[in-house]
């Protein structure tokens, strides 16, 4: 058990340092990983580490002094709204939470609120989620997000198209899992 833990920690450190990784199986069938070449070792191609790019927040000082913009349309006042994070058809591996970011054009009007649905179910106990919300925990599989903007009377004034994202998680039921006998 200690050897497996040490191997995983070493592999994680190697990934963090973006080093070349070599894998080989010894005569006892034990899999080894190293950053040093070894006889009969196979070079492993690793994907880049998953990163998160924060959406810059608007500074209150820049929006406070600006004159209010007139409503572009008389019916709802919004040119559009969208779920900008996660992006449509984005895949996540080994995550237990994601940040959801909804933007409106122009910015959200006073009194209006954003409500997010996750796989058709209202989030946050059917209360407003705001423009930024974190979903945790996440189940593996395909998921759909959608947001609506409601005015102070509860009328929908803007609705985003659905955004689908995919979550890949490790499974003990995986047939390739070495801990699960066939």
Wavefront OBJ file of the C-alpha trace (Angstrom):
o trace
v 0.000 0.000 0.000
v 2.855 2.369 0.861
v 4.518 1.643 -2.453
v 1.348 2.447 -4.386
v 0.864 5.672 -2.424
v 4.492 6.660 -2.962
v 4.164 5.883 -6.672
v 1.035 8.033 -6.985
v 2.639 10.914 -5.084
v 5.752 10.668 -7.250
v 3.639 10.602 -10.385
v 1.698 13.659 -9.194
v 4.899 15.566 -8.447
v 6.271 14.636 -11.845
v 3.105 15.887 -13.499
v 3.357 19.155 -11.621
v 6.899 19.630 -12.841
v 5.937 18.640 -16.411
v 8.695 16.016 -16.557
v 8.843 13.088 -18.960
v 7.353 9.958 -17.388
v 8.427 6.371 -18.046
v 6.357 3.285 -17.184
v 7.453 -0.335 -16.982
v 6.360 -3.619 -15.427
v 8.928 -5.633 -13.473
v 9.261 -9.424 -13.423
v 6.748 -9.657 -10.543
v 4.087 -7.789 -12.526
v 4.438 -4.575 -10.497
v 3.946 -1.385 -12.502
v 6.603 1.308 -11.952
v 6.709 4.991 -12.941
v 9.841 7.118 -13.083
v 11.277 10.278 -14.544
v 14.429 8.296 -15.428
v 14.575 5.944 -18.445
v 14.601 2.235 -17.640
v 15.133 -0.895 -19.743
v 11.838 -1.846 -21.451
v 10.241 1.384 -20.220
v 7.479 3.010 -22.206
v 7.404 6.797 -22.505
v 3.994 8.153 -21.414
v 2.395 11.098 -23.183
v 0.567 13.206 -20.619
v -2.071 15.811 -21.277
v -1.608 19.338 -20.034
v -2.780 20.036 -16.519
v -6.335 21.320 -16.282
v -6.404 25.030 -15.544
v -9.057 27.584 -14.732
v -9.166 31.063 -16.197
v -11.095 33.484 -14.029
v -13.465 35.892 -15.687
v -12.390 39.433 -14.771
v -14.848 41.124 -12.454
v -16.118 44.567 -13.285
v -14.776 47.254 -11.026
v -17.489 49.115 -9.074
v -15.672 52.398 -9.742
v -15.986 52.005 -13.523
v -19.693 51.237 -13.439
v -20.692 53.746 -10.721
v -19.719 56.872 -12.677
v -21.064 55.685 -16.024
v -24.427 57.037 -17.122
v -27.152 54.422 -17.376
v -27.474 52.955 -20.829
v -30.881 53.094 -22.430
v -32.694 49.821 -22.928
v -31.853 48.372 -26.345
v -35.303 46.846 -26.665
v -38.481 47.917 -24.963
v -39.645 44.341 -24.356
v -36.884 43.018 -22.067
v -33.932 45.415 -21.987
v -31.363 42.687 -22.816
v -29.621 42.077 -26.121
v -28.714 38.635 -24.854
v -27.594 36.406 -22.027
v -25.365 33.335 -22.002
v -23.705 30.725 -19.818
v -20.036 31.535 -20.527
v -18.560 29.000 -18.144
v -18.510 26.076 -18.593
v -18.417 26.265 -22.351
v -20.701 24.104 -24.473
v -19.367 20.545 -24.917
v -16.506 21.130 -22.437
v -15.125 18.044 -20.671
v -13.840 17.898 -17.110
v -11.775 15.065 -15.634
v -11.594 14.201 -11.940
v -13.352 17.305 -10.630
v -15.890 17.514 -7.839
v -17.027 21.091 -8.485
v -17.324 23.587 -11.312
v -17.936 27.297 -11.454
v -20.903 28.496 -13.479
v -20.726 32.029 -14.916
v -23.717 33.712 -16.566
v -23.356 37.052 -18.362
v -25.988 39.419 -19.676
v -25.691 42.156 -22.272
v -26.075 44.832 -20.947
v -25.158 43.964 -17.317
v -27.933 42.782 -15.021
v -30.526 45.492 -14.333
v -31.378 46.481 -10.779
v -34.075 44.186 -9.429
v -33.482 41.454 -12.031
v -32.187 38.067 -10.874
v -30.488 35.069 -12.500
v -31.746 31.531 -11.901
v -29.746 28.487 -13.069
v -31.078 25.004 -13.816
v -28.815 21.957 -13.748
v -30.123 18.925 -15.648
v -33.573 20.525 -15.603
v -33.622 21.038 -11.823
v -33.520 24.483 -10.216
v -30.343 25.162 -8.249
v -29.978 26.971 -4.933
v -33.348 25.834 -3.602
v -35.152 27.733 -6.403
v -33.602 30.984 -5.156
v -31.575 33.298 -7.372
v -28.039 32.035 -7.982
v -26.522 35.246 -9.296
v -24.066 35.516 -12.172
v -21.535 33.198 -10.530
v -22.387 29.916 -8.851
v -20.493 26.753 -7.892
v -21.961 23.296 -8.384
v -20.659 20.628 -6.027
v -20.584 17.643 -5.913
v -20.645 16.557 -9.539
v -21.668 13.150 -10.799
v -19.996 11.582 -13.803
v -21.773 11.891 -17.116
v -23.288 14.512 -19.374
v -24.987 17.500 -17.779
v -26.958 20.475 -19.050
v -27.056 24.022 -17.674
v -29.458 26.779 -18.546
v -30.123 30.179 -16.996
v -33.026 32.588 -17.032
v -33.162 36.232 -16.012
v -36.347 37.246 -14.208
v -37.461 40.776 -13.481
v -38.788 41.933 -10.084
v -42.249 40.598 -10.983
v -40.897 37.124 -11.803
v -41.337 37.441 -15.564
v -38.624 35.811 -17.688
v -36.849 38.615 -19.584
v -33.920 36.613 -20.990
v -33.170 32.895 -21.369
v -29.841 31.303 -22.279
v -29.459 28.391 -24.662
v -28.623 25.095 -22.950
v -24.946 24.316 -22.361
v -23.869 20.679 -22.173
v -20.692 19.637 -20.343
v -19.167 16.253 -19.562
v -17.671 14.986 -16.301
v -15.262 12.046 -16.352
v -14.572 10.429 -12.976
v -12.614 7.299 -12.066
v -14.716 4.245 -11.264
v -14.117 1.125 -9.249
v -16.361 -0.610 -11.802
v -13.930 0.192 -14.637
v -12.945 -3.133 -16.264
v -9.336 -1.926 -16.500
v -9.192 -1.259 -12.735
v -6.349 -3.400 -11.301
v -8.107 -3.595 -7.919
v -11.176 -5.257 -9.435
v -10.661 -8.907 -10.436
v -12.192 -9.969 -13.748
l 1 2 3 4 5 6 7 8 9 10 11 12 13 14 15 16 17 18 19 20 21 22 23 24 25 26 27 28 29 30 31 32 33 34 35 36 37 38 39 40 41 42 43 44 45 46 47 48 49 50 51 52 53 54 55 56 57 58 59 60 61 62 63 64 65 66 67 68 69 70 71 72 73 74 75 76 77 78 79 80 81 82 83 84 85 86 87 88 89 90 91 92 93 94 95 96 97 98 99 100 101 102 103 104 105 106 107 108 109 110 111 112 113 114 115 116 117 118 119 120 121 122 123 124 125 126 127 128 129 130 131 132 133 134 135 136 137 138 139 140 141 142 143 144 145 146 147 148 149 150 151 152 153 154 155 156 157 158 159 160 161 162 163 164 165 166 167 168 169 170 171 172 173 174 175 176 177 178 179 180 181 182
